[in-house]
Amino acid sequence: MQFAAALSQTVQTEPAARAVAEDIRAQLNTAPIDLACVFFSAHHTAMADVVAHVLTETLHPNSLIGCSGEGVIAGAEELETAPAITVWAAVLPDVNLRSVQSSFSPPHDQFHLMGWPEPSVEEASYLLFADPFTVPVQDILSIFEERYPGTKAIGGLAGGGQEPGMNRLILNDQVLDSGLVGVRLSGAVDIRPIISQGCRLIGERFIVTKAERNLIHELGGVPALERLQAVFESLTEEDQHRARRALHLGIVIDEHRNRFERGDFLIRNLLGADRTTGAVAIGDVVQEGQTVQFHLRDAESATEDLNSLLATDRANHRHPPLGALMFSCCGRGRGLFGRPNHDAAATVERLGPLPMAGFFAQGEIGPIGNRNFLHGYTASLALFAEKDA
């Protein structure tokens, strides 16, 4: 396998696209490119068709996929506001690729799935990019789970636009302003997910004893708001200050485990509370009997979590990653860490100067346990490595 990545910050779209295409071709010489991924800032959305045409014409990839983003990630750099295009390309011998696509019709409440294969026992991974305004991604992931149980999906939600029709998705020679695009990979490649939700546990664990959809009425037989207030009061003054803007609830993924640690929870936002009823609203459906624990997100916890996950991957696998894709939440970056390039630089520092590209997303797709979820404030990585024999 061979991988390459290129970046251009040229403002004009066509020269920028030609520059990254020529850079990729120079790195890979005459090797046939199996997969090319392109990510670009909002400055280039109006001419996304030019980007797709130049890359297709110059690189002739078997599969081309990409989207616009709130910002662009290239190597150890994170360009959050500047004009930028990055291309990542892979030569993947003995790997099968298949393009997939989906759209959603609100009047009929119906999904249209194009190119999706029949379920099989063959191990596969998917890269998925979607427009957040026109596709209910969590619903698609539920369909995905039913159709391909245990299959990994990694990706993110396109950004840069503020309303429907302003984002762009690229799939081969198509440029779309809605829907979902993806590619299925199977065969001689190991695609390892790193899903860093960047939180630390606080307080005690509770069992949900009364709930209705996304409203938690009782935790351990006590009004949920009362439990929340007790946890808040147990924090240090510094953590209380953080909790006022970065308090979340973690839902245990696998209830059969003997102990629960960071990484065993699906992190969801706290949306509000009702002082009259004592209920707490979260950003997901919760069921009675589930185990939950409050979490706190801050820069220190996010740094520790990402570094820990990268170190664990390195320790647990014989083959190091040769290339990587990163999809980081637009709520991370400078806003969370107070400095640029945090996630990208930490990854390159841990894994070495491997070809990496990605974008700042409006939501991140990745597996926790054996299920795929839509996340927020998360760094979702796909590490490409040789497959263990």
Backbone torsions as a table, in degrees:
resi	resn	phi	psi	omega
1	MET	NA	146.4	175.3
2	GLN	-132.7	146.8	-179.9
3	PHE	-135.8	151.2	177.9
4	ALA	-149.4	152.8	177.0
5	ALA	-142.4	147.5	-178.9
6	ALA	-144.7	153.1	-177.9
7	LEU	-136.8	139.8	170.2
8	SER	-133.1	134.5	175.6
9	GLN	-108.2	15.7	175.7
10	THR	-64.0	135.5	-176.1
11	VAL	-71.2	-40.1	-179.2
12	GLN	-72.0	131.1	-170.5
13	THR	-66.5	-50.4	-174.9
14	GLU	-63.5	-46.5	176.1
15	PRO	-60.7	-36.4	179.0
16	ALA	-65.2	-44.1	-179.8
17	ALA	-64.6	-41.3	179.9
18	ARG	-67.3	-35.7	-179.5
19	ALA	-64.6	-45.5	-178.7
20	VAL	-71.1	-35.3	178.8
21	ALA	-64.5	-43.7	179.9
22	GLU	-68.0	-35.5	176.7
23	ASP	-63.1	-46.3	178.6
24	ILE	-60.9	-44.7	-178.0
25	ARG	-64.3	-36.6	178.5
26	ALA	-66.2	-36.7	-179.3
27	GLN	-71.5	-38.1	-174.9
28	LEU	-99.2	-1.6	180.0
29	ASN	55.4	-125.7	-175.9
30	THR	-98.6	7.0	-178.6
31	ALA	-61.3	133.9	178.9
32	PRO	-69.4	129.6	-176.4
33	ILE	-88.0	122.7	179.7
34	ASP	-85.6	-41.7	-177.0
35	LEU	-135.3	129.3	172.5
36	ALA	-125.0	133.0	177.2
37	CYS	-118.0	134.4	179.9
38	VAL	-126.9	135.1	178.3
39	PHE	-133.5	137.8	-173.7
40	PHE	-146.0	153.3	179.7
41	SER	-76.5	170.1	-177.5
42	ALA	-62.0	-20.1	179.7
43	HIS	-60.3	-22.5	-174.0
44	HIS	-109.4	3.3	-174.4
45	THR	-64.5	-35.7	-177.2
46	ALA	-63.5	-23.7	-178.8
47	MET	-119.2	33.6	179.1
48	ALA	-61.6	-29.9	178.0
49	ASP	-65.1	-31.9	176.6
50	VAL	-68.5	-41.2	177.3
51	VAL	-58.0	-49.5	-178.9
52	ALA	-62.3	-41.5	-178.7
53	HIS	-65.1	-46.3	-178.0
54	VAL	-62.9	-44.4	-178.1
55	LEU	-67.2	-40.9	178.8
56	THR	-64.9	-42.0	-177.1
57	GLU	-69.6	-36.9	-173.8
58	THR	-89.8	-40.2	-172.3
59	LEU	-98.6	-24.5	-177.8
60	HIS	49.3	51.7	-178.8
61	PRO	-72.6	148.8	173.5
62	ASN	-61.4	-42.2	176.7
63	SER	-135.3	133.7	174.9
64	LEU	-122.4	129.7	-177.6
65	ILE	-147.0	149.3	177.8
66	GLY	172.0	-172.8	-177.4
67	CYS	-168.1	170.0	171.4
68	SER	-80.9	156.6	-179.2
69	GLY	-142.3	166.3	174.5
70	GLU	-64.8	-25.2	177.1
71	GLY	-163.8	175.9	-174.9
72	VAL	-122.8	142.0	176.9
73	ILE	-114.9	129.1	-179.5
74	ALA	-144.4	112.6	-175.8
75	GLY	60.4	-128.9	-180.0
76	ALA	-90.4	7.9	-177.4
77	GLU	-103.3	143.7	172.5
78	GLU	-124.0	113.2	-179.4
79	LEU	-104.1	97.2	-169.5
80	GLU	-82.9	-27.9	-176.3
81	THR	-130.0	-16.6	-174.6
82	ALA	-78.8	153.3	172.8
83	PRO	-61.0	133.1	-177.5
84	ALA	-162.7	147.3	169.0
85	ILE	-132.1	132.7	173.8
86	THR	-127.5	142.2	176.9
87	VAL	-125.1	138.1	177.8
88	TRP	-124.9	130.7	-175.8
89	ALA	-131.4	148.4	-176.6
90	ALA	-136.7	135.0	169.1
91	VAL	-99.6	114.6	-169.6
92	LEU	-125.8	79.7	179.2
93	PRO	-63.7	141.6	178.3
94	ASP	62.9	26.1	174.3
95	VAL	-115.6	131.1	178.4
96	ASN	-94.7	131.6	179.0
97	LEU	-120.0	141.1	179.1
98	ARG	-142.0	124.2	179.6
99	SER	-77.8	139.9	177.2
100	VAL	-131.5	159.2	-176.0
101	GLN	-152.3	152.3	177.3
102	SER	-149.3	146.6	173.5
103	SER	-135.3	165.8	-177.0
104	PHE	-131.9	133.8	179.2
105	SER	-107.8	102.4	-179.2
106	PRO	-58.9	-41.8	-179.0
107	PRO	-59.3	-34.2	-178.5
108	HIS	-101.0	-2.5	-177.5
109	ASP	49.6	51.6	-171.0
110	GLN	-136.5	138.0	174.5
111	PHE	-94.5	145.1	172.6
112	HIS	-115.8	119.3	-177.9
113	LEU	-107.9	120.2	-178.1
114	MET	-116.0	124.0	175.5
115	GLY	85.3	-2.5	-177.5
116	TRP	-72.0	128.9	-176.0
117	PRO	-75.6	163.9	172.6
118	GLU	-68.2	149.4	178.1
119	PRO	-57.6	143.1	178.3
120	SER	-148.6	169.3	-179.5
121	VAL	-85.4	-6.6	-179.5
122	GLU	-66.0	132.5	178.3
123	GLU	-69.5	134.6	-178.6
124	ALA	-150.3	161.3	173.6
125	SER	-130.7	153.4	-179.8
126	TYR	-123.4	139.6	165.1
127	LEU	-102.4	126.6	-175.1
128	LEU	-129.8	132.7	175.4
129	PHE	-130.3	135.8	-173.4
130	ALA	-139.9	155.1	173.1
131	ASP	-86.9	123.0	-174.7
132	PRO	-69.8	-18.5	-176.1
133	PHE	-85.2	-21.9	-169.1
134	THR	-120.7	-3.1	-178.9
135	VAL	-135.8	126.2	172.4
136	PRO	-76.1	91.8	-169.2
137	VAL	-62.9	-38.3	-179.6
138	GLN	-61.8	-35.6	177.1
139	ASP	-67.1	-39.6	177.4
140	ILE	-63.9	-39.3	178.4
141	LEU	-65.5	-31.7	175.4
142	SER	-66.4	-42.6	176.0
143	ILE	-63.3	-41.9	178.7
144	PHE	-58.6	-42.2	-178.6
145	GLU	-65.3	-39.3	178.3
146	GLU	-67.9	-38.3	-174.2
147	ARG	-81.6	-39.6	-176.3
148	TYR	-130.2	66.7	-176.2
149	PRO	-59.2	135.4	178.3
150	GLY	82.0	-2.2	-179.8
151	THR	-84.0	137.1	-177.2
152	LYS	-82.3	137.5	172.1
153	ALA	-128.1	130.3	-178.5
154	ILE	-133.5	140.1	179.1
155	GLY	166.5	-151.6	-178.0
156	GLY	-167.3	172.8	179.5
157	LEU	-96.8	131.0	-178.5
158	ALA	-58.7	155.2	-179.1
159	GLY	-143.1	-172.1	-178.6
160	GLY	100.4	-26.7	178.8
161	GLY	-101.6	153.3	-177.6
162	GLN	-106.0	-0.8	-179.0
163	GLU	-158.5	167.0	-179.5
164	PRO	-55.1	139.4	177.9
165	GLY	92.1	-5.7	-176.2
166	MET	-97.1	-19.3	176.4
167	ASN	-88.4	165.3	178.7
168	ARG	-132.7	141.7	172.7
169	LEU	-121.2	141.6	177.6
170	ILE	-120.5	130.5	174.6
171	LEU	-138.1	104.4	-175.5
172	ASN	56.6	-118.1	-178.8
173	ASP	-95.9	7.9	179.1
174	GLN	-95.1	140.8	171.3
175	VAL	-121.6	121.4	-173.3
176	LEU	-120.1	152.3	175.4
177	ASP	-112.7	14.6	179.0
178	SER	-160.0	168.1	173.5
179	GLY	91.8	-157.9	-178.6
180	LEU	-138.3	140.5	175.5
181	VAL	-128.1	155.6	-178.8
182	GLY	-163.8	174.1	174.2
183	VAL	-141.1	136.5	177.5
184	ARG	-98.4	131.4	179.0
185	LEU	-121.3	131.8	177.2
186	SER	-144.5	159.0	179.2
187	GLY	111.7	-140.4	-167.4
188	ALA	-86.0	57.4	174.4
189	VAL	-148.8	142.0	175.9
190	ASP	-107.7	113.2	178.5
191	ILE	-105.7	108.3	-173.1
192	ARG	-103.5	125.4	179.4
193	PRO	-85.7	141.3	169.0
194	ILE	-121.5	114.3	-176.6
195	ILE	-117.9	100.4	-175.8
196	SER	-102.1	103.9	-179.8
197	GLN	-84.5	-15.2	167.2
198	GLY	68.1	35.7	180.0
199	CYS	-124.2	161.7	171.3
200	ARG	-124.0	149.2	-177.3
201	LEU	-74.8	143.5	173.7
202	ILE	-135.6	152.5	177.5
203	GLY	69.4	-162.6	-178.3
204	GLU	-96.6	165.9	170.8
205	ARG	-85.7	148.7	-180.0
206	PHE	-133.4	154.5	170.8
207	ILE	-98.0	132.0	176.0
208	VAL	-72.1	115.9	-176.9
209	THR	-105.1	-13.5	175.0
210	LYS	-154.6	123.8	-177.0
211	ALA	-152.8	156.2	176.6
212	GLU	-145.3	108.5	-175.6
213	ARG	53.2	-113.9	-177.5
214	ASN	-98.0	11.2	178.0
215	LEU	-101.6	124.0	174.6
216	ILE	-101.1	115.1	-179.0
217	HIS	-88.5	-40.9	-177.2
218	GLU	-137.4	141.8	172.4
219	LEU	-121.1	115.2	-178.2
220	GLY	59.9	35.5	177.4
221	GLY	79.8	3.2	-179.1
222	VAL	-117.8	142.8	178.3
223	PRO	-48.6	134.4	-173.9
224	ALA	-59.0	-38.8	-179.9
225	LEU	-64.1	-35.5	177.9
226	GLU	-65.4	-40.6	175.8
227	ARG	-62.7	-43.9	-179.4
228	LEU	-61.6	-43.6	-179.8
229	GLN	-64.0	-38.1	179.1
230	ALA	-65.5	-41.5	177.8
231	VAL	-64.4	-43.4	-179.5
232	PHE	-60.4	-44.2	-178.5
233	GLU	-68.5	-21.0	179.6
234	SER	-80.6	-10.8	-176.9
235	LEU	-80.1	158.5	172.4
236	THR	-67.7	164.8	-179.8
237	GLU	-60.4	-38.8	179.4
238	GLU	-65.0	-44.1	179.1
239	ASP	-69.6	-31.3	175.3
240	GLN	-62.7	-39.3	177.6
241	HIS	-62.5	-42.6	178.3
242	ARG	-66.6	-38.9	-175.8
243	ALA	-64.8	-25.4	179.9
244	ARG	-65.1	-19.7	-179.3
245	ARG	-128.2	-5.7	-175.2
246	ALA	-144.8	44.2	177.8
247	LEU	-99.9	134.2	-176.1
248	HIS	-135.8	170.8	175.4
249	LEU	-119.1	132.2	176.0
250	GLY	-101.9	132.6	178.9
251	ILE	-108.0	125.1	-178.7
252	VAL	-61.9	132.5	-179.4
253	ILE	-80.3	-48.3	-176.1
254	ASP	-116.4	101.7	-177.0
255	GLU	-70.6	-9.4	-176.5
256	HIS	-86.1	-6.1	179.4
257	ARG	-72.0	151.2	-179.9
258	ASN	-77.0	-31.0	179.5
259	ARG	-141.6	153.7	-176.8
260	PHE	-120.0	129.7	179.1
261	GLU	-129.1	177.7	176.5
262	ARG	-57.7	134.7	-176.0
263	GLY	101.8	-15.2	177.4
264	ASP	-92.3	0.2	-174.9
265	PHE	-116.2	146.0	168.4
266	LEU	-92.4	117.7	-174.3
267	ILE	-85.9	130.5	178.8
268	ARG	-131.8	149.8	-179.2
269	ASN	-70.5	146.2	166.6
270	LEU	-86.6	122.9	-174.2
271	LEU	-94.9	-25.0	-178.3
272	GLY	163.1	178.9	-178.8
273	ALA	-145.5	153.1	178.7
274	ASP	-111.9	108.4	-177.9
275	ARG	-65.9	-24.2	-179.3
276	THR	-71.9	-45.8	-176.2
277	THR	-97.8	-18.4	-177.4
278	GLY	81.6	12.2	-178.9
279	ALA	-85.6	152.5	176.5
280	VAL	-121.7	133.2	179.2
281	ALA	-100.9	136.7	177.7
282	ILE	-125.4	170.1	-175.5
283	GLY	-87.4	40.3	176.8
284	ASP	-168.3	165.5	174.8
285	VAL	-79.9	134.8	179.5
286	VAL	-126.2	148.9	-175.9
287	GLN	-119.6	151.4	176.6
288	GLU	-62.7	139.0	-178.6
289	GLY	97.7	-13.4	178.2
290	GLN	-75.3	151.5	177.2
291	THR	-96.4	133.4	-178.3
292	VAL	-135.5	160.9	175.3
293	GLN	-154.4	140.5	179.3
294	PHE	-72.5	148.2	-179.0
295	HIS	-130.6	154.9	177.2
296	LEU	-123.2	133.3	178.7
297	ARG	-109.3	130.3	172.5
298	ASP	-151.4	172.8	-175.2
299	ALA	-61.9	-41.7	-178.3
300	GLU	-62.7	-44.8	-179.9
301	SER	-65.8	-40.8	-179.8
302	ALA	-64.7	-39.3	178.0
303	THR	-64.4	-48.0	-179.2
304	GLU	-61.5	-41.2	-177.2
305	ASP	-65.1	-47.1	-178.7
306	LEU	-64.1	-45.8	-179.7
307	ASN	-63.4	-38.3	179.5
308	SER	-65.0	-43.6	-179.3
309	LEU	-66.4	-39.9	178.3
310	LEU	-66.3	-39.8	178.5
311	ALA	-66.4	-38.6	178.8
312	THR	-64.6	-41.5	177.8
313	ASP	-61.4	-43.1	-178.9
314	ARG	-64.3	-37.7	-178.1
315	ALA	-74.7	-27.6	-171.6
316	ASN	-95.9	-4.7	-175.7
317	HIS	-128.7	139.3	-178.9
318	ARG	-73.7	-36.8	-177.7
319	HIS	-96.9	121.3	177.6
320	PRO	-72.9	155.6	177.1
321	PRO	-66.8	143.2	179.2
322	LEU	-104.5	-18.2	178.1
323	GLY	-157.3	161.2	-177.4
324	ALA	-151.4	149.0	170.7
325	LEU	-118.5	137.8	-178.3
326	MET	-126.9	133.0	177.2
327	PHE	-125.9	104.3	-173.4
328	SER	-110.6	142.1	-178.3
329	CYS	-65.2	141.6	177.6
330	CYS	-67.2	-9.8	174.6
331	GLY	-85.8	-0.7	175.8
332	ARG	-94.9	-130.3	176.8
333	GLY	57.2	-147.8	-178.4
334	ARG	-58.7	-35.4	-176.5
335	GLY	-60.5	-35.9	-179.2
336	LEU	-92.5	-43.8	-170.6
337	PHE	-96.4	-12.3	178.5
338	GLY	75.2	6.8	178.2
339	ARG	-153.5	159.5	-177.2
340	PRO	-81.1	162.5	166.3
341	ASN	69.3	19.2	-171.9
342	HIS	-60.6	-60.9	-173.7
343	ASP	-64.7	-44.4	-178.0
344	ALA	-65.5	-44.6	-178.9
345	ALA	-66.0	-39.8	179.1
346	ALA	-63.6	-39.0	-179.5
347	THR	-67.1	-46.2	179.6
348	VAL	-65.8	-36.6	178.3
349	GLU	-63.4	-39.8	-179.1
350	ARG	-77.3	-39.7	-171.7
351	LEU	-100.3	-12.5	-175.6
352	GLY	95.8	171.8	-174.7
353	PRO	-77.7	62.5	-179.9
354	LEU	-85.3	155.3	176.5
355	PRO	-61.8	122.4	-178.9
356	MET	-142.4	143.7	177.0
357	ALA	-150.3	165.9	179.1
358	GLY	170.1	-160.1	-177.6
359	PHE	-156.4	163.9	173.3
360	PHE	-85.7	122.9	-169.0
361	ALA	-108.9	162.8	175.1
362	GLN	-88.0	2.1	179.3
363	GLY	172.7	149.2	-173.0
364	GLU	-121.0	139.6	-178.9
365	ILE	-106.0	133.5	177.3
366	GLY	-178.0	158.9	-177.3
367	PRO	-86.0	141.9	166.4
368	ILE	-122.6	121.9	-171.1
369	GLY	66.9	-131.0	-178.7
370	ASN	-107.2	16.4	-178.8
371	ARG	-126.3	150.2	179.3
372	ASN	-97.8	140.9	-177.3
373	PHE	-136.3	161.0	168.9
374	LEU	-94.8	125.0	-174.3
375	HIS	-113.1	169.1	170.4
376	GLY	-132.9	153.9	179.2
377	TYR	56.7	31.0	-172.0
378	THR	-118.4	150.2	168.0
379	ALA	-105.2	116.7	-178.1
380	SER	-112.0	119.5	-177.6
381	LEU	-117.5	148.1	170.0
382	ALA	-117.7	113.7	178.7
383	LEU	-98.8	125.9	-177.7
384	PHE	-100.9	123.5	-177.7
385	ALA	-142.7	166.9	172.8
386	GLU	-65.9	150.2	-178.0
387	LYS	-85.3	136.0	175.6
388	ASP	-63.0	143.3	178.5
389	ALA	-67.7	NA	NA
